[in-house]
Amino acid sequence: MIAPCIDDLGKRAEKGGGGESEALRKGLLSFIEKPILESYPEEGIMKRVFCFLVGISFLVSCGAKQPKVDKVIEDGVEVVLNHLEPYVLKGQPSRLVINEETRIDFEKAEYSGLGLKEPDYADADSQGNIYVVEQYSDSEFFIYKFSSTGGFIKRLGKKGQGPGELQGISSLVVNENDHILISDRSAGKVVEFDAEGNLINETKVRYVVQEVVPLENGNYIGRRTAKDSSESRKWFVCLFNADFEEVKKLDSFDMSAYVPGKPTPGTIISFYWRVANGKIYIGNEQRGYELWVYDLEGNLLRKIRKEYKPVPYPEEFKKQTEALAARQPAMNLVPRQDMPPFNSFFPDDEGRLYVMTYEQGTNQDEYIHDVFSKDGVLVARVSLGKYGIMGRALNHLRATATNGNFYRVAFKENGYPELIVYRMAWN
C-alpha cells in the first residue's frame, strides 16, 4: 500500500512537485528497505522516526482527499455545477441494482375486463397497495387499486359531476396517511379519498389551476394560466393557500411560441414539478438543464445545473408531429431541432432525484436517467425502462419510486399495457 504512494511522490517531483517530494520518497524507501539501526546512527533515530511518521501522515491525507464538487453562489443561492459524468464521492453509493418483483399484464383475462386501456402512471401507499391512474379514461373509473402482488382490489374515482365524482385527473398523490389526493382539472376541484375510496374532502379551485398537489403545510402547488393581459402567453407554477388565494409565484414558462399562426416546435414541453421529502422540485427547459429546489414555503434553496449533450429530434417524433399537424393544421406544428434536456423526474424515499433524459439507454426500450443526491450532486447515470406514452401532446412521463420500489407503466409491442414493480438497491 505504501510503495505506490511513494512512487507517486516521485512522479510529482518529475512534474515539478519539488525536491522535497523526491527527497521524502527516497528517505522513506531507504527507511523501509533497511533496519533503522543499520541505516542511521543512534542519535538520529528519533529525528528519522519523526520524519517517517510525518511522511506517512502526508501520504494518508493525500490518499483520503475527496474530489471537489463544483459550486457557485448566485443571488445568494447555491448552484451545484454538474458535468457530463458523475462525481465519484467516498461513501456515496453509485450503482443501482433493480430486480423485478411484480408484473401486472393487463392483457391477461383476469385484468382485461377492468376497462384499462392507456394507463399513465402508478403510485403506492405505505402498505404496498398500488394505484394505477388513467388520465384519459373512456371507462367508468379513473383509478384502479391492486395489492402489492398484483391482485385486483377495486376501482376508484367514478366519472360524474356529483360529490366525490371526477371528470378528469391531472395528478394523483398518496400522502403519509395513505389518503388519495386528486386534482380534477375538468371540474376545477381537489378531492381527497381514504384508501378504500371513501370521500373525505372536496375543495373547489377558485380559478383555472391544474396539476394541483396538496402540501404538508396545508397549502397547494399548481399550474395556472394568465389571469390578465399583463401575464399574456405564460404558464405559472404558484403556491396557493387553503382558500386557493395565490401566495407566491415560483416559476413561469413563456408560451408565446405556442399560438395559432406561428410555427409551433414539436409537441413536447418540459415544464415539470414534483413534491417529496419536504421539497418542491421544478424543471424548466427554457433555463436549459437546471432544476430548482424550494422548501414548502417557496424559499429557493438550491439550483441543480448540469452539462448535457443535445439529442436530435428522433425520426419517430418527426412522424408524430407531422401526423398531428395534418389533423390539427391550426396548430402549425413543426419538428424541433433537438429534444429538451429532460422529460421529467421523480424522487425516491432517500432524497435522490432521477431525471429522465432522452439519451438512449442500454437497451432499446430504456432511457438514461441522471441520478442526483439529496444535495444536488450527480452521483450516477442509470438506464431505466421506458414508461408512459411518449409523444402525447404536452405530456410528461411519470414514474414513481417509493417503499424502496420503482413503479413504471409500459406498453408491450402489441399495444397492451403492463405495470412492472422493481426492488431497488444502491451499493
Order of alpha helices (4+ residues) and beta strands (2+ residues): alpha-alpha-alpha-alpha-beta-beta-beta-alpha-beta-beta-beta-beta-beta-beta-beta-beta-beta-beta-beta-beta-beta-beta-beta-beta-beta-alpha-beta-beta-beta-beta-beta-beta-beta-beta
